[in-house]
Amino acid sequence: MTVEKKEVQKQPASTPVETERTKLRRVFVPKVDIYETKEALVLLADMPGVDEKSVDVTLEKDILTLRGVVAPREYKGYSAGFAEYREGDYERAFSVSEEVARDRIGASVKNGVLKVVLPKAEPAKAKKIAITAG
């Protein structure tokens, strides 16, 4: 049995979907890893600070959009003198092919990592058409 290996080319990060912003807030493009299994494509997106209540995954037409909102940190009793971690929201979009079973897409988030599972669609099977006389 031979195993087919595919050469994967690193794609440059894209900018978020063109939208008008109503808030003056930083928006980051989350780093994403995508891997393929026999049954699905799996997308892992780093979105520190998001949880299941603050992340949104939508599929409209052929565009899968990931959005995450991070609440600003509140420092009670003191003010930050120095901070290297920059807060902001996350947004990234992907084109989805017809090979994805759109009705079975699932997503979960744990420790700031969003996991989106894109199940592969069944290939169209040939269908025998019955022919009747007359």
FIROSE-803745 format. One line per field, with one value per residue: residue number from 1; residue in three letters; x, y, z of N, C-alpha, C, O in turn. Coordinates in Angstrom, 3 decimals. Example, Ala and Ser with C-alpha at 12.3 -4.5 7.8 and 13.67 -1.06 7.14 Angstrom:
2
resi: (1|2);
resn: (ALA|SER);
n_c1: (13.190|12.850);
n_c2: (-5.690|-2.250);
n_c3: (7.800|7.080);
ca_c1: (12.300|13.670);
ca_c2: (-4.500|-1.060);
ca_c3: (7.800|7.140);
c_c1: (13.200|12.900);
c_c2: (-3.300|0.030);
c_c3: (7.800|7.870);
o_c1: (14.236|13.409);
o_c2: (-3.319|1.138);
o_c3: (8.465|8.039);
//
This chain:
134
resi: (1|2|3|4|5|6|7|8|9|10|11|12|13|14|15|16|17|18|19|20|21|22|23|24|25|26|27|28|29|30|31|32|33|34|35|36|37|38|39|40|41|42|43|44|45|46|47|48|49|50|51|52|53|54|55|56|57|58|59|60|61|62|63|64|65|66|67|68|69|70|71|72|73|74|75|76|77|78|79|80|81|82|83|84|85|86|87|88|89|90|91|92|93|94|95|96|97|98|99|100|101|102|103|104|105|106|107|108|109|110|111|112|113|114|115|116|117|118|119|120|121|122|123|124|125|126|127|128|129|130|131|132|133|134);
resn: (MET|THR|VAL|GLU|LYS|LYS|GLU|VAL|GLN|LYS|GLN|PRO|ALA|SER|THR|PRO|VAL|GLU|THR|GLU|ARG|THR|LYS|LEU|ARG|ARG|VAL|PHE|VAL|PRO|LYS|VAL|ASP|ILE|TYR|GLU|THR|LYS|GLU|ALA|LEU|VAL|LEU|LEU|ALA|ASP|MET|PRO|GLY|VAL|ASP|GLU|LYS|SER|VAL|ASP|VAL|THR|LEU|GLU|LYS|ASP|ILE|LEU|THR|LEU|ARG|GLY|VAL|VAL|ALA|PRO|ARG|GLU|TYR|LYS|GLY|TYR|SER|ALA|GLY|PHE|ALA|GLU|TYR|ARG|GLU|GLY|ASP|TYR|GLU|ARG|ALA|PHE|SER|VAL|SER|GLU|GLU|VAL|ALA|ARG|ASP|ARG|ILE|GLY|ALA|SER|VAL|LYS|ASN|GLY|VAL|LEU|LYS|VAL|VAL|LEU|PRO|LYS|ALA|GLU|PRO|ALA|LYS|ALA|LYS|LYS|ILE|ALA|ILE|THR|ALA|GLY);
n_c1: (0.850|0.665|1.302|-0.108|1.416|1.006|2.294|2.326|1.754|2.683|0.395|0.072|-0.975|-4.266|-6.187|-8.819|-12.335|-13.769|-15.192|-17.120|-16.109|-17.550|-16.635|-13.814|-11.420|-8.772|-8.232|-7.326|-5.791|-6.271|-3.831|-3.752|-4.029|-4.486|-5.597|-6.001|-8.150|-9.361|-12.086|-12.662|-11.875|-9.896|-9.782|-7.766|-7.709|-5.906|-7.024|-6.575|-8.143|-10.809|-13.999|-16.670|-18.882|-18.087|-17.255|-17.844|-18.934|-19.624|-21.265|-21.714|-22.979|-20.249|-18.364|-16.620|-16.606|-14.738|-15.069|-14.066|-14.525|-12.869|-13.039|-12.055|-9.380|-9.827|-8.303|-8.388|-7.995|-5.439|-3.272|-2.118|1.326|3.039|2.579|2.771|1.075|-1.285|-4.592|-7.553|-9.973|-10.784|-10.681|-11.271|-11.511|-12.534|-12.631|-14.960|-15.179|-17.282|-16.905|-17.337|-19.493|-21.909|-24.042|-23.170|-21.083|-19.062|-18.120|-15.850|-14.459|-11.559|-9.474|-8.743|-8.360|-9.874|-11.671|-12.667|-14.574|-14.818|-16.700|-16.236|-18.074|-20.230|-19.280|-20.951|-23.079|-23.524|-26.693|-29.070|-31.497|-34.760|-36.427|-39.462|-41.961|-43.771);
n_c2: (-1.184|2.121|5.332|8.386|11.477|14.877|17.963|20.748|24.102|27.018|29.517|33.019|35.171|36.357|39.402|40.472|39.953|42.417|44.842|47.408|49.129|49.722|50.214|51.583|49.639|47.274|44.754|41.498|39.095|35.824|33.237|30.218|26.694|24.104|20.869|17.668|14.889|11.537|11.850|14.574|18.146|19.934|22.800|24.850|27.591|30.168|32.062|33.837|34.523|34.309|32.696|30.238|31.895|34.246|33.917|33.583|31.688|31.650|30.623|31.781|31.677|30.800|31.414|31.020|32.434|33.506|34.935|36.619|38.062|39.912|40.769|43.837|43.960|44.541|46.332|46.060|48.149|48.871|50.205|49.299|49.245|48.429|46.575|43.841|42.243|42.657|43.668|42.803|42.192|39.299|38.250|36.366|34.950|32.292|30.586|28.135|24.975|22.967|20.438|20.155|19.113|21.034|21.139|19.727|20.944|21.649|23.260|24.087|25.482|25.818|26.808|29.169|28.293|27.822|25.277|24.073|21.818|20.544|18.497|16.122|16.004|13.478|11.837|12.419|9.902|7.616|7.134|4.777|5.082|4.162|2.881|3.138|1.603|3.270);
n_c3: (0.000|-0.919|0.328|-0.253|-0.397|0.197|-0.790|1.169|0.889|2.540|3.162|2.720|5.384|5.397|5.166|7.387|6.623|4.576|6.359|7.889|10.703|13.849|16.304|17.940|17.992|18.268|15.808|15.354|13.160|13.579|14.139|12.316|12.077|9.764|9.262|7.665|7.838|7.171|7.287|7.613|7.430|9.657|11.548|13.461|15.486|17.014|19.578|21.993|25.087|24.307|24.769|24.757|24.755|23.626|21.035|17.531|14.852|11.506|8.506|5.451|2.324|0.514|2.404|5.335|8.420|11.171|14.310|17.197|20.375|22.761|26.074|27.565|29.922|33.372|35.833|39.132|41.815|41.113|38.549|35.308|34.776|32.851|29.921|27.787|26.390|23.966|23.723|21.905|19.317|17.266|13.874|10.990|7.712|5.505|2.379|1.512|0.078|-2.129|-1.255|1.400|3.973|4.711|6.551|8.712|10.061|12.844|15.963|18.609|21.620|23.589|26.156|24.757|22.165|19.167|17.652|14.622|12.893|9.740|8.142|5.528|2.484|1.176|-1.793|-4.898|-5.967|-8.656|-10.111|-10.940|-13.363|-13.697|-16.532|-18.168|-20.254|-22.874);
ca_c1: (0.000|1.430|0.651|0.051|1.773|0.769|3.132|1.476|2.396|2.209|-0.319|0.212|-2.167|-5.139|-6.804|-10.199|-13.363|-13.969|-16.375|-16.984|-16.005|-18.310|-15.886|-12.400|-10.781|-7.833|-8.727|-6.221|-6.043|-5.729|-3.012|-4.590|-3.497|-5.532|-5.147|-7.020|-8.293|-10.173|-13.480|-12.909|-10.826|-9.969|-9.186|-7.468|-7.406|-5.488|-7.777|-6.466|-9.128|-12.200|-14.648|-17.816|-19.863|-17.555|-16.780|-18.933|-18.533|-20.749|-21.053|-22.656|-22.601|-19.056|-17.399|-16.637|-16.030|-14.473|-14.986|-13.955|-14.496|-12.176|-13.390|-10.864|-9.049|-10.031|-7.354|-9.027|-7.089|-4.157|-3.240|-1.010|2.474|3.658|1.855|3.195|-0.060|-2.221|-5.947|-8.328|-10.866|-10.213|-11.542|-10.629|-12.500|-12.029|-13.536|-15.278|-15.543|-18.469|-16.535|-17.644|-20.895|-22.207|-25.006|-22.548|-19.935|-19.125|-17.050|-15.705|-13.348|-10.985|-8.233|-8.416|-8.151|-11.130|-11.559|-13.796|-14.500|-15.539|-16.816|-16.247|-19.358|-20.217|-19.245|-22.207|-23.067|-24.325|-28.004|-29.702|-32.843|-35.628|-37.101|-40.732|-42.484|-44.936);
ca_c2: (0.000|3.355|6.468|9.602|12.637|16.144|19.083|21.842|25.406|27.988|30.628|34.258|35.525|37.297|40.406|40.108|40.304|43.861|45.294|48.714|49.003|50.707|50.449|51.843|48.519|46.497|43.473|40.636|37.934|34.724|32.215|29.040|25.451|23.290|19.539|16.855|13.475|10.865|12.275|16.019|19.151|20.472|24.122|25.270|29.025|30.722|33.269|33.990|35.367|34.045|31.486|29.858|32.985|35.421|33.550|33.391|31.044|31.696|30.201|32.464|31.305|29.955|32.063|30.665|33.569|33.327|36.206|36.486|39.340|39.804|41.872|44.507|43.628|45.601|46.210|46.599|48.576|49.335|50.426|48.594|50.094|47.915|45.407|43.406|41.585|43.623|43.140|43.146|41.154|38.448|38.033|35.726|34.323|31.271|30.065|26.726|24.325|22.109|19.149|20.201|18.884|22.274|20.926|18.982|21.677|21.806|24.081|24.116|26.331|25.414|27.509|30.151|27.677|27.478|24.106|23.969|20.573|20.650|17.134|15.986|15.579|12.226|12.092|12.113|8.542|7.403|6.582|4.094|5.596|3.122|3.280|2.425|1.643|4.018);
ca_c3: (0.000|-0.971|0.971|-1.044|0.411|-0.472|-0.386|1.620|0.786|3.522|2.543|3.495|6.160|4.701|6.016|7.699|5.656|4.545|7.087|8.516|12.150|14.602|17.531|17.765|18.685|17.490|15.314|14.966|12.310|14.377|13.499|12.102|11.518|9.149|8.891|7.015|8.175|6.159|7.396|7.754|7.561|11.009|11.612|14.829|15.481|18.301|19.933|23.447|25.751|23.922|25.261|23.927|24.706|22.931|19.704|16.580|13.602|10.575|7.126|4.566|0.968|0.566|3.289|6.749|9.143|12.603|15.026|18.643|21.084|24.042|26.973|28.104|31.314|34.348|36.934|40.330|42.873|40.588|37.107|34.672|34.489|31.630|29.407|26.457|25.753|23.386|23.640|20.728|18.818|16.226|12.718|9.838|6.836|4.606|1.347|1.747|-1.186|-2.127|-0.680|2.830|4.352|5.435|7.633|9.813|10.599|14.298|16.524|20.066|22.048|24.874|26.472|23.741|20.854|18.497|16.775|13.704|12.134|8.478|7.620|4.070|1.921|0.426|-3.238|-5.589|-6.501|-9.863|-9.783|-12.058|-13.623|-14.265|-17.764|-18.355|-21.628|-23.226);
c_c1: (0.886|0.615|0.946|0.337|1.570|1.720|2.206|2.274|1.816|1.598|-0.098|-1.098|-2.971|-5.682|-8.240|-11.153|-13.599|-15.286|-16.089|-17.011|-16.824|-17.632|-14.428|-11.653|-9.858|-8.487|-7.534|-6.700|-5.439|-4.881|-3.828|-3.758|-4.676|-4.929|-6.321|-6.970|-9.100|-11.596|-13.704|-11.648|-11.000|-9.159|-8.989|-7.009|-7.046|-6.194|-7.733|-7.519|-10.563|-12.697|-15.883|-18.867|-19.388|-16.991|-17.979|-18.358|-19.757|-20.312|-22.138|-22.146|-21.383|-17.992|-17.638|-15.909|-15.913|-14.348|-14.924|-13.833|-13.860|-12.522|-12.107|-10.638|-9.303|-9.099|-7.955|-7.963|-5.725|-4.274|-2.010|0.107|3.155|2.888|2.351|2.060|-1.029|-3.584|-6.622|-9.208|-10.155|-11.207|-10.719|-11.697|-11.800|-13.084|-13.727|-15.752|-16.806|-18.174|-16.832|-19.140|-21.305|-23.145|-24.407|-21.322|-20.125|-17.946|-17.053|-14.515|-12.886|-9.652|-7.797|-8.087|-9.510|-10.865|-12.830|-13.583|-15.414|-15.618|-16.863|-17.605|-19.169|-20.121|-20.567|-22.085|-23.931|-25.634|-28.600|-31.132|-33.640|-36.352|-38.356|-41.184|-43.668|-45.159);
c_c2: (1.234|4.479|7.701|10.766|13.885|17.189|20.244|23.125|26.338|29.166|31.884|34.567|36.562|38.319|39.990|40.531|41.806|44.213|46.678|48.516|50.105|51.026|50.723|50.806|47.793|45.185|42.687|39.550|36.747|33.772|30.932|27.882|24.684|21.937|18.727|15.431|12.832|11.412|13.780|16.849|19.750|21.758|24.481|26.719|29.491|32.041|33.456|34.940|35.120|32.776|31.232|30.961|34.162|35.112|33.255|32.791|31.037|31.198|30.857|32.303|30.396|30.504|31.658|31.782|33.236|34.706|35.908|37.853|39.104|41.025|42.509|44.124|44.834|45.334|46.872|46.938|49.018|49.555|49.733|49.584|49.692|46.680|45.081|42.759|42.655|42.970|43.609|41.990|40.378|38.307|37.422|34.997|33.358|30.939|28.585|26.114|23.482|20.735|19.063|20.005|20.027|22.084|20.196|19.679|21.863|22.625|23.978|25.011|25.867|26.125|28.463|29.588|27.243|26.319|24.017|22.714|20.702|19.255|17.125|15.478|14.249|12.551|11.681|10.729|8.469|6.735|5.991|4.616|4.491|3.678|2.449|2.578|2.594|5.273);
c_c3: (0.000|-0.352|0.135|-0.109|-0.424|0.083|-0.032|1.573|1.836|2.777|3.379|4.216|5.402|5.689|6.304|6.581|5.735|5.223|7.641|10.023|12.827|15.927|17.171|18.607|17.734|17.060|14.793|14.017|13.054|13.532|13.449|11.566|10.943|8.821|8.385|7.535|7.056|6.128|7.326|7.576|8.952|11.049|13.088|14.791|16.891|18.540|21.447|24.001|25.348|24.603|24.396|23.813|23.857|21.544|18.814|15.307|12.700|9.207|6.293|3.143|1.051|1.515|4.745|7.486|10.619|13.219|16.514|19.273|22.451|24.879|27.506|29.566|32.203|35.509|38.163|41.377|42.391|39.087|36.536|34.360|33.198|31.201|28.003|25.688|25.269|23.257|22.367|20.340|17.716|15.083|11.595|9.035|5.880|3.568|1.607|0.432|-1.016|-1.521|0.812|3.039|5.280|6.622|8.832|10.393|12.099|14.798|18.042|20.391|23.422|25.032|25.363|22.369|20.308|17.551|15.940|12.871|10.923|7.863|6.095|3.615|1.204|-1.053|-3.876|-6.222|-7.748|-9.465|-11.057|-12.172|-14.294|-15.494|-17.909|-19.800|-21.700|-22.582);
o_c1: (1.770|-0.605|2.102|-0.401|1.923|1.920|1.395|3.354|0.599|2.213|-0.082|-2.184|-2.427|-5.637|-8.822|-10.819|-13.626|-16.362|-14.933|-17.865|-16.785|-18.000|-13.891|-11.304|-10.127|-9.210|-6.819|-7.859|-4.216|-5.176|-4.514|-2.892|-5.741|-3.880|-7.481|-5.899|-9.481|-12.236|-14.809|-10.528|-12.119|-8.000|-9.935|-6.021|-7.785|-5.995|-8.744|-7.753|-11.470|-11.913|-16.111|-19.660|-20.196|-16.322|-19.000|-17.402|-20.800|-19.155|-23.320|-21.042|-21.482|-16.833|-18.700|-14.739|-16.859|-13.609|-15.644|-13.114|-14.266|-12.326|-11.168|-11.585|-9.032|-9.103|-8.028|-7.147|-4.921|-5.244|-0.988|-0.130|3.776|2.574|2.351|2.084|-1.530|-3.710|-6.306|-9.183|-9.063|-12.418|-9.622|-12.667|-10.648|-14.282|-12.769|-16.620|-17.321|-19.096|-16.609|-19.957|-21.069|-23.039|-25.068|-20.580|-21.217|-16.901|-18.095|-13.666|-13.694|-8.797|-6.608|-7.593|-10.201|-9.940|-13.931|-12.549|-16.615|-14.707|-17.452|-18.214|-18.090|-20.811|-21.212|-21.115|-24.936|-25.663|-28.624|-31.887|-33.241|-36.828|-38.328|-40.841|-44.454|-46.153);
o_c2: (1.362|4.547|8.017|11.011|13.932|17.279|20.667|23.215|26.431|29.736|31.819|34.264|37.513|38.113|39.226|41.347|42.389|43.911|47.055|47.799|51.266|51.988|50.159|51.050|47.706|44.566|43.145|39.136|36.656|33.533|30.589|28.067|24.618|21.855|19.052|14.837|13.505|11.438|14.225|16.339|20.038|21.795|24.423|27.039|29.242|33.012|33.256|36.019|35.663|31.899|31.936|30.960|34.981|35.954|32.744|33.325|30.494|31.335|30.533|32.729|29.307|30.098|31.913|32.051|32.750|35.552|35.048|38.712|38.211|42.164|41.796|43.985|45.978|44.252|48.099|46.097|49.499|49.144|49.603|50.631|50.518|45.827|45.946|42.730|43.458|41.857|44.669|40.932|40.749|38.253|37.886|34.487|33.562|31.003|27.866|26.667|23.313|19.951|18.022|20.642|19.976|22.815|20.058|19.058|22.194|22.684|23.806|25.265|25.565|26.057|28.555|30.309|26.414|26.372|23.901|22.555|20.937|18.855|18.005|14.632|13.942|13.453|10.723|10.429|9.170|5.874|6.632|4.595|3.957|4.813|1.224|3.546|2.722|5.943);
o_c3: (0.847|-0.503|-0.147|0.846|-1.603|1.295|-0.855|2.158|1.994|1.875|4.608|3.720|4.842|6.902|5.534|5.723|6.819|4.708|7.833|10.544|12.421|16.601|16.218|19.761|16.535|17.840|13.902|14.059|13.160|12.361|14.411|10.711|11.557|8.181|8.639|7.660|6.098|5.077|7.016|7.572|9.374|10.636|13.874|14.129|17.843|17.809|22.121|23.455|25.979|24.965|23.412|22.872|23.420|20.945|19.276|14.744|13.062|8.809|6.412|2.803|1.616|1.436|5.312|7.215|11.239|12.716|17.021|18.763|23.195|24.454|27.862|30.340|31.837|36.095|38.238|41.756|43.190|38.450|37.210|33.757|32.530|32.031|27.127|24.457|26.056|22.746|21.826|20.970|17.285|15.298|11.284|9.596|5.495|3.841|1.888|-0.243|0.089|-1.298|1.429|2.375|6.487|7.607|9.862|11.154|12.562|14.150|18.674|19.536|24.300|24.149|25.060|21.502|20.901|16.741|16.478|12.223|11.053|7.137|5.467|4.270|0.697|-1.529|-3.449|-6.918|-7.873|-8.586|-12.107|-11.200|-15.329|-15.483|-17.792|-20.479|-20.761|-22.862);
//
